[in-house]
Amino acid sequence: MKNICFFNSVQFWGGGEKLHLENGIVFKKKGYNVTIASNPASPLWKRALDEDLNTHSISVRNLSFLNPIKIAKLIRFYKKQKIDTVIFSTSQDIKLGGISAKLAGVKNIVNLRGLDVPVKASVINRIVYKSILTHIISNSEATKRSILKYLGKYINEDKVHTIYHGIELDKFNKEDNSKLSEIQEKGHGIILGNAGRLTPQKGQENLIKIAVKLKEEKIDFTIFIAGTGEQKEELTKLINKNNLHKDVILLGFVEDVDSFMNSIDIFLLTSIWEGFGFVLVEAMIKSKPTVAFNITSNPEVVTANETGFLVDALDINMFAQKTKELIQNEELRFKMGEAGRTSVLNRFILEDRVSELESYINGNR
């Protein structure tokens, strides 16, 4: 393995794109030739250029794998750049880029699967997962179970290997206590934080229900939600409807996650599923206790009652009670926060996880 291509056509910035960029940077530091294949209109493209990574322009649609011209162009690209390893995350990228890589003779064709959503056992998926992909890597055991739910009849379980995401420790320096000015200006009481795209999956409407419960108990708090997405208008209406405009504040996109985490006391994750709750890791490395639903991969990240609380799925009353328990117990917040940071240092450091990925692809299974 010498020439690696991270292939990602997604035009928004999310966990998969962050993973590709950060892995690419570390592989480059290790001496590999790294290319980011992405859409020139995407944040990933811009950030790759900022990091002085090689880029290759791609544009992919659901049926692009049926386009012989696109396949021929990719074959030429793989061969010209002598790509020996190509890494994908999305289904449409795997189909086009994976088929092209197979035809070009690329040695390692890798799927970094980050969605805890079952993969349909369609004819094309069976072909891709059984005969084209050489490595299938899940970001959690929950994601692995989802991959095998329908495809387990066609691929061996040992073909799917779990490697957790890692955090870039230098970007989360505990000694840096800078905080977001908006949180300092508008926050009151205990500061509760949530970060993620404003989508149904992330369940931010549950935060508003939790806020209502906390208000009923006369607790002084502010919830700050970092992120953008299609549910912004709906969430704004719910906030206003419940007269929570001073208690639940939508921050929009926050570039400086480090300062955001510095600014909060407790991190709340109300997602209804997570492939890998990386934002929990980002909170834990800053010594913040967490409360999340006991679903999918969350119990692989949060150690229940040690680094945070895990609540039965969609039990809003219990979620509010566990949040209240942390709000009212500063000693418990500190204890769980420190345990969370130790857990991250032991399990989720980026360089360690990239080395694990490197070893696995190189055949040291």
N, C-alpha and C positions, 0 to 999 in steps of 0.2 A: 504494500500500500504506500503510494507516494503522491499521486495526484487525485485530490478529492474534490468532488462537486456537490455542493448543497443545493438541491433543486427545489425551489419554492416559488410558485407563481401567484401566491395570495397577495392581494393589493391593500390589505389593512395590516396593522401591527398587532400581533397577538403572541401568545405563549410559544407557538410553533416557530414563528419568525424570530423571536428572541432566542430560542434554543439554537436555531441554525446559525445565527450570527455569532453568538457566544462560543459555540463549538468550533466554528470556523476560525475565530480569532485564536483560540487555544491551539488548534491543530497547526495553524501557521507558526505560532511560537515554537512548536515542537519541530519545525523544519519541513512541514508538508507544503506542497503547492496546493493552494485552496482557491476554488472558484465558486462564487455565489451566482447561480443561475436564477434570475428573478425578473419580474416585470419592471421596466424603467420607471413606471409611475408609482411604484410601491415604496413605503418607508424602508423596507429591507434593502432595496437597491441603494437608496441614499446613504443609509448607515454603513453599508458595505464599502461604499466609496470613501466615506469618512474614515473608515478603519484601514484604508489602503488595501482592500482585498480585490482580487480580480473579479470581474463581473461578466456575465453573458446574458444577453437579452432573450427572454422567452415570453410567450403569451399562450395560455392554455385554457381550453374550454372543456366541457364534459365529454364531448365526442371528438376531441382533437386526436385521440389515438387511432381514429379511422382515417386521418388525413395523411396520405403517403408523402406529401411534400414536407410537412412538419417532421415526420419521422426521418426522412432523408437528411434534412438539415441537422437534426440532432445527432444522427449517426456521424456525420461529417465533423460536428463539434467534438463529440467524444473522442474520435480518432485523432483529430488534429491536436487536441490538448492532452492526448494520451491518458485520459481519465481511467483510473483503475477502480475507483470507488465512487458511487453516486448514492446520495442519501435523500430520501423523500419523507414527507409527512402526510400529504393529502392524497385522496383517492384518484383525482383526475391527473395529478402529477405522476403518480405511480404508473398509471395506465400508459400515458404517452411517453414519459421519460424512461419508464422501466422497459417497455417493449423495445424502444430505440436502443437502450443500453444493452439489452440482450443481443440484439442484432449487431451491435458494434463490438461485441466481445468484451464488454466491461466485466471485470472479475467479480466485484462486490456490488450487489444491487440491494440496497438497505432501506427498509421501512422503519422510521422512527414514529411509531403510532402513539399519539397523545390523546386520543378521544376514547372515553369509556362508553362507547356506543358500538353495538354489535355490527360486524361486517356481514352484509348479505352474501349468501352463498350463490351468487349469480355465476353464470358460465365464465364471464370475463374475470371475476374475482377469484374463482377457483383456479383458473389458469395462471393468473398473476401470482397468487400466494403460494401455489404449489410448484410452479415451474420457472417463474421469472425471478422472484425475490430470493436472494441467497441468505439474507438475514432479516428476521422480523424482531424488532425491539420494542417492547412496551414500556411506558413510563411508570407503570405501577402494576401490581398483581391484579387489581380490579380491571385495568385495561386489558391485561392478558386474558382474563376470563371472558371478556367481551369478544375478543378476537376469536377465541376458540368456541364460542357459543354455537355458531353456525358453521365455521370452517374447520372445527375439530375433526370432522369426518374425512377431511381431505389433506390435512397437514398434521404432522406429529407435534405433540405438545412441546417437545424439546426444541422445536424450531423457533419457538417464541421465548425470548429471553428478556427479563426485566432489568432495566437500568434506570435508576431514578435521575431526575434532573438535578443539576448542581447550581449553587449560587456563587457568583463572582465576589469573593470575600472583600476584595479591595474597594468595591463600590459600596460596601456596607460597613464602613469603619465605625466601630462602636464609639470611638473617641470624638467623632464628629457629631455634635449635638445641634446642628442647624435645624431650624423648624420653618414650616410654611407660615408666611405672614397672615394669610387669610384665616388659617385655623387659630392663630393667636388672637386675631382681632375679633372673630365671630364666635369663638368657642366659649362655652360656659360649663361649669361643673366638670364631671369626668368626661374625657374625650374618647369616643368610640369611633373606630375606623373600619371602612370597607373599601376594597379596590377591585375593580373588574369591569368588563364591558357591561353596559346596561342592556342586558338581554334576559329573556325568561329563564335561561339556564342558571344565571347567577342569583336569581331570586331576591333582588333588592326590594321588591314589594314586601317581602317578609320583614325587612328591617323597619319598615314603616309600622307594621303590626306590632313589632317588638317595642318600638318607640311609644306607641299608644299605651302598651302595658306598663312601661316604665313611668310614663307621665301620670298614670292612674295611681301609682304608688308614691307620687310626689318626689321622685328622684331627679336631681339636677344633672343633666347630661347634654351632650351634643354629639350627634352622629354625622360624620363627614364621609361622603361617598365619592371616591375618585374614579373617574371613567366616563366614557361616552358610549352612545349606542342608541338603538331604535326605541328604547323604552323611556327615554328622557322625558318626553311630554307626558306620558302616562304617570310616571313617578312624580313629576311636578304637580300634577292634578291631585294625586293622592296626598301629597305633603300638605297642599293648601286646604284640601277637604278636611283634613284632621287637625288643622291649625298648628302645624308643626314647622312652619317656615323658619322659625328661629332655632329649632331643635334638630332638624334633619336638613343638611345642606349638601347640594350637589356641586362638586368642585369642578367637574369637567375633566379633561385629560390632565394628568399630573405627570410631568416629565421626571421630577426629582422624587422617586419613591423613597429614597433614604430619608429625606427631610419629612416626608409624609409620615413615615413610621416613627420618626423621632417625636412627632407632634401629638401622637395618640397615646392613650393609656391601655386600651384593650382592642384587639382586632376581632371583628365578627365576620364570619363567612357563612352566608345563607344560601349558597348554591344548592341546587337540587341534585347535581352530579358534578364530578370533577375527574378528568383523566389523571391529573396530578395537580394538587392544589399548591402551585408554586408560590402564590401570594402568601400562603401560610408560612412557608419557609422564610419569605422576606420579612414577615412580622416577627417570627421567632428569632432570627439572627439579631434583631434589635431588642431582644429580651422582652417582647410583648406577649402576655398571655392571650390565648385564643379561645373562642367559642365557635363551634361549627356543628353541622348535622353529621350524624354517624352514618355516612353514606359513601359508597364507592371507595375512592382512595384515601379519604380523610383520615381513617384510623391508621393508615400506613405512615402518615406524616405527624399527626398529633397523637401523643401518648396520653390516653384518657386519664384525667385526674392528676396528671403529672406536669404536662406542658400546656394543658388547656382542658376544656370540657367538650365532650361529644354528646350531642343530644339526639334522641330519636327523631327520625326524619319528619320535618314539618310540625314538630311539637312546639308551637310558638310560646305557649305558657312556660314550658320548661326552659326554653332558650332564654326567655326574659328573666326567669328566676336565676339561672346560672350566671347571666350577665350581671344581675343585681348582686349576687354573691361576690363576684369579683369587684364590683364597684365599691362595695361596703367593707372589703377586706384588703387593705393595702399590703399587708404581709403576704397574703396568698398571691396577689398579683406579682410581687417581687419574686417569690419562690418559683412560681410557674414560669415566669419570664426567663429567669436564669436557667432553669431546666430546659426550656425550649432552645435557648442559644447553644447550650452544651450538646443537645441532640443534633442540631444543624451542623455543628463543627465536627461531629463524629460521623455524619451520614450524608451530608448534602453539599460538599464542597466541589465546585465546578471542575477544577483540575483533576481531582480524584475520579470523578464520574467520566470525564473525557478519557482518562487513562484506561478505565474499565471498558469503555466503548472501543478504544483503539485495540486493546488486547483481544476483545471478543471478535472483532472483524478480522483480526489477523490470525484467527483460528485457535486462540488459547481459551477454549470453552471449558 
